[in-house]
Amino acid sequence: MTDIGSESSAPAPAEEDADETLATLRRLRSSIDNVDAALMYLLAERFKCTKQVGELKAEHGLAPSDPAREEQQIARLRQLAEDADLDPAFAEKWFNFVVAEVIRHHTAAADGR
């Protein structure tokens, strides 16, 4: 027989859902943090390479930017984004943002800074 006024020690279904939701949220955020860390290291590696490109261009009197190469890269990255189910316009915006920083570095290298 069950006491009508007794309380159960088991959490209510709504509490279980909330706990499960918070655990899932923590797990997903941890994954995002790991991806962000990987992206930072990959971006740093990319800039190490582009720094060498800038130094080479400066050494040989080449222009800091290469519009033809940039157009090829945009097309390639837009296709990669599409293949990865990512917005190609976002990929292009990201690339343009990164290239602007790369050109700034190349210009500084050409100026001997």
Backbone bond lengths (Angstrom), bond angles and torsions (degrees), N, CA, C in turn:
res aa  C-N    CA-C-N  psi(-1)  N-CA   C-N-CA  omega(-1)  CA-C   N-CA-C  phi
1 M - - - 1.429 - - 1.522 108.31 -
2 T 1.308 118.37 143.21 1.453 123.85 -177.61 1.514 110.39 -103.93
3 D 1.335 115.15 133.15 1.461 119.17 173.51 1.516 108.38 -72.15
4 I 1.275 117.83 130.60 1.457 122.39 -178.30 1.522 110.30 -67.06
5 G 1.284 119.64 -36.84 1.452 121.44 -176.30 1.513 114.11 -91.81
6 S 1.333 120.26 0.51 1.463 120.35 -176.65 1.524 111.07 -77.28
7 E 1.352 115.17 150.53 1.466 120.81 178.71 1.516 108.72 -103.01
8 S 1.297 115.48 141.09 1.456 121.36 178.38 1.525 108.75 -86.05
9 S 1.319 118.02 147.69 1.463 121.28 177.62 1.532 111.17 -84.26
10 A 1.306 117.65 -12.26 1.462 121.01 178.63 1.526 109.21 -76.19
11 P 1.354 116.67 139.15 1.466 118.81 179.12 1.526 110.70 -65.63
12 A 1.295 114.44 150.27 1.460 120.46 177.41 1.521 108.69 -67.46
13 P 1.318 118.03 153.38 1.478 120.34 179.97 1.529 113.49 -53.75
14 A 1.318 117.56 -37.53 1.463 119.70 179.76 1.523 110.81 -65.12
15 E 1.347 116.98 -37.71 1.463 120.91 178.07 1.519 110.74 -67.20
16 E 1.329 116.83 -40.49 1.469 120.50 177.70 1.513 110.16 -61.82
17 D 1.328 117.38 -43.38 1.473 121.23 178.16 1.522 110.60 -61.81
18 A 1.331 116.86 -42.47 1.461 120.42 -179.79 1.525 110.44 -64.96
19 D 1.326 117.66 -42.90 1.467 121.24 178.71 1.524 110.75 -62.92
20 E 1.318 115.75 -43.67 1.470 120.23 179.85 1.524 110.13 -65.28
21 T 1.319 116.24 -40.01 1.465 120.35 178.63 1.523 110.51 -62.66
22 L 1.314 117.68 -45.64 1.466 121.19 179.85 1.527 111.33 -64.63
23 A 1.320 117.43 -38.94 1.469 120.88 177.96 1.527 110.12 -64.29
24 T 1.309 116.56 -42.73 1.470 120.93 178.26 1.522 110.34 -64.60
25 L 1.319 116.62 -42.55 1.459 121.30 178.69 1.527 110.78 -60.69
26 R 1.325 117.51 -44.42 1.471 121.34 177.66 1.532 110.74 -61.95
27 R 1.317 117.05 -43.27 1.468 120.92 -179.50 1.532 110.40 -63.65
28 L 1.325 116.82 -44.66 1.463 120.36 -179.90 1.529 111.47 -65.51
29 R 1.322 115.88 -41.92 1.471 119.33 178.93 1.524 110.85 -64.85
30 S 1.312 117.25 -35.54 1.460 120.57 176.79 1.532 110.13 -63.95
31 S 1.321 116.32 -41.09 1.467 120.47 176.77 1.520 110.82 -62.80
32 I 1.321 116.76 -42.70 1.473 121.13 178.45 1.526 109.70 -61.49
33 D 1.335 116.95 -44.06 1.463 120.76 178.95 1.527 110.93 -60.21
34 N 1.325 117.36 -40.62 1.468 121.04 178.29 1.523 111.32 -65.14
35 V 1.316 116.85 -42.40 1.470 120.74 178.32 1.527 109.56 -64.32
36 D 1.339 117.31 -43.49 1.467 120.43 178.37 1.525 111.07 -58.78
37 A 1.322 116.92 -42.85 1.465 120.45 178.64 1.529 110.54 -62.33
38 A 1.315 116.68 -44.73 1.469 120.52 178.37 1.525 110.61 -61.34
39 L 1.321 116.83 -41.51 1.467 120.36 178.88 1.527 111.43 -61.64
40 M 1.327 117.29 -40.85 1.466 120.24 179.69 1.527 110.97 -62.96
41 Y 1.333 116.56 -43.12 1.458 119.44 178.93 1.524 111.80 -68.23
42 L 1.321 117.02 -37.83 1.462 120.28 176.63 1.526 111.04 -65.71
43 L 1.324 116.00 -41.23 1.458 120.21 178.56 1.534 110.34 -64.55
44 A 1.320 116.88 -40.19 1.464 120.28 177.07 1.529 110.46 -61.74
45 E 1.326 116.43 -41.60 1.469 120.45 178.06 1.527 110.49 -63.78
46 R 1.338 116.01 -40.77 1.462 120.54 178.52 1.530 110.22 -60.82
47 F 1.336 116.15 -43.54 1.462 119.61 -179.47 1.524 112.19 -68.92
48 K 1.323 118.59 -29.02 1.464 120.20 173.99 1.532 109.47 -62.01
49 C 1.326 115.65 -42.01 1.471 120.22 179.44 1.524 110.94 -68.03
50 T 1.331 116.41 -45.94 1.470 118.71 -177.80 1.531 110.95 -67.51
51 K 1.336 117.44 -27.97 1.468 119.84 175.95 1.520 109.51 -63.91
52 Q 1.331 116.03 -42.56 1.462 119.85 178.31 1.526 110.71 -64.35
53 V 1.339 116.33 -38.67 1.468 120.32 176.88 1.524 109.37 -61.46
54 G 1.335 116.77 -45.46 1.468 120.94 179.79 1.507 112.56 -60.83
55 E 1.330 116.39 -41.49 1.462 120.29 178.78 1.526 110.60 -65.71
56 L 1.311 116.81 -40.77 1.465 121.42 178.37 1.527 110.60 -64.10
57 K 1.338 116.17 -44.36 1.462 120.09 178.08 1.526 110.87 -61.61
58 A 1.323 116.88 -44.02 1.463 120.87 -179.47 1.522 110.71 -63.42
59 E 1.322 115.76 -42.21 1.467 121.76 -179.34 1.529 111.64 -61.13
60 H 1.335 116.03 -33.21 1.466 120.29 -176.28 1.524 113.02 -107.50
61 G 1.317 117.13 12.17 1.464 121.04 175.36 1.522 114.32 68.46
62 L 1.334 117.55 26.67 1.462 120.66 179.17 1.529 110.09 -87.46
63 A 1.311 115.18 154.72 1.473 120.87 -179.24 1.521 110.22 -64.71
64 P 1.339 116.38 145.46 1.475 120.09 179.14 1.530 113.15 -62.21
65 S 1.327 116.91 -32.25 1.465 118.62 -179.75 1.523 110.02 -112.15
66 D 1.324 114.84 157.34 1.462 122.09 179.57 1.526 106.96 -135.66
67 P 1.352 116.06 86.93 1.470 119.98 -175.18 1.529 114.31 -54.90
68 A 1.321 118.49 -36.36 1.466 120.45 -179.93 1.531 110.06 -66.01
69 R 1.315 116.62 -44.48 1.475 121.10 177.68 1.531 110.45 -62.64
70 E 1.330 116.21 -41.58 1.456 120.35 -179.69 1.533 111.02 -63.12
71 E 1.331 117.00 -40.44 1.477 120.11 177.87 1.530 110.79 -63.84
72 Q 1.336 116.78 -41.82 1.468 120.52 177.31 1.528 110.70 -61.50
73 Q 1.325 115.72 -42.95 1.460 120.24 -179.42 1.533 111.56 -65.70
74 I 1.313 116.36 -40.34 1.467 119.81 178.44 1.521 109.88 -61.06
75 A 1.319 116.88 -46.27 1.474 120.12 179.30 1.533 110.44 -61.54
76 R 1.328 116.54 -43.69 1.463 121.14 -179.50 1.527 110.94 -64.11
77 L 1.321 116.62 -45.42 1.460 120.31 -178.58 1.528 112.48 -69.44
78 R 1.327 116.93 -35.14 1.465 119.62 176.18 1.532 109.66 -62.52
79 Q 1.335 116.80 -40.62 1.463 120.17 178.50 1.533 111.08 -67.59
80 L 1.320 116.42 -43.26 1.469 119.85 176.81 1.528 110.48 -59.62
81 A 1.320 116.34 -42.19 1.466 120.49 179.51 1.521 110.36 -61.87
82 E 1.323 115.78 -45.51 1.474 119.26 178.53 1.522 110.48 -59.64
83 D 1.322 116.65 -45.12 1.464 121.32 179.89 1.533 111.42 -62.07
84 A 1.334 116.23 -31.02 1.464 121.18 -178.43 1.532 112.15 -91.83
85 D 1.323 116.14 7.06 1.468 121.41 -179.19 1.525 111.32 62.01
86 L 1.329 114.91 41.75 1.461 123.04 177.68 1.519 107.39 -119.07
87 D 1.292 117.69 148.03 1.462 122.10 -179.33 1.532 109.94 -62.84
88 P 1.333 118.64 117.50 1.465 121.32 179.72 1.532 112.72 -59.51
89 A 1.318 117.25 -33.21 1.465 119.93 178.32 1.528 110.44 -64.56
90 F 1.326 116.49 -37.80 1.465 120.27 176.38 1.526 110.06 -63.54
91 A 1.318 116.97 -44.31 1.465 121.03 179.96 1.529 110.34 -59.95
92 E 1.309 116.30 -40.65 1.462 120.19 179.34 1.532 110.74 -67.14
93 K 1.319 117.06 -42.40 1.473 120.18 177.78 1.530 110.42 -61.42
94 W 1.332 116.39 -43.29 1.460 120.52 178.79 1.527 109.96 -60.65
95 F 1.320 116.37 -46.61 1.464 120.81 -179.01 1.525 110.67 -61.10
96 N 1.328 117.39 -45.61 1.461 120.62 -179.94 1.527 111.33 -61.69
97 F 1.324 116.55 -37.75 1.461 121.12 177.20 1.530 110.41 -62.57
98 V 1.310 116.11 -47.37 1.468 120.96 -179.11 1.523 110.47 -66.42
99 V 1.326 117.55 -43.29 1.465 120.67 -178.52 1.531 111.00 -63.24
100 A 1.316 117.52 -37.04 1.466 119.71 177.97 1.531 110.22 -59.25
101 E 1.322 116.92 -40.41 1.469 120.87 178.30 1.531 110.28 -69.84
102 V 1.313 117.25 -40.12 1.465 121.48 178.55 1.527 109.92 -61.78
103 I 1.329 117.22 -45.34 1.472 120.53 -179.47 1.532 110.21 -63.44
104 R 1.336 116.55 -37.69 1.460 119.69 176.61 1.532 109.94 -60.29
105 H 1.329 116.80 -42.55 1.467 120.91 177.69 1.530 110.93 -65.28
106 H 1.331 116.55 -42.36 1.472 120.12 -179.35 1.513 110.93 -65.62
107 T 1.309 117.23 -39.46 1.468 121.37 178.61 1.528 109.85 -64.07
108 A 1.336 116.01 -42.61 1.463 119.94 178.06 1.535 110.51 -63.12
109 A 1.328 117.17 -39.39 1.473 120.33 178.30 1.535 110.36 -64.74
110 A 1.331 115.95 -39.98 1.465 120.00 -179.84 1.536 110.91 -66.97
111 D 1.326 115.89 -32.64 1.459 121.27 179.21 1.529 111.58 -80.98
112 G 1.328 116.25 -2.14 1.454 121.28 178.35 1.515 114.03 77.63
113 R 1.340 117.20 23.23 1.476 120.42 179.39 1.489 111.87 -88.96
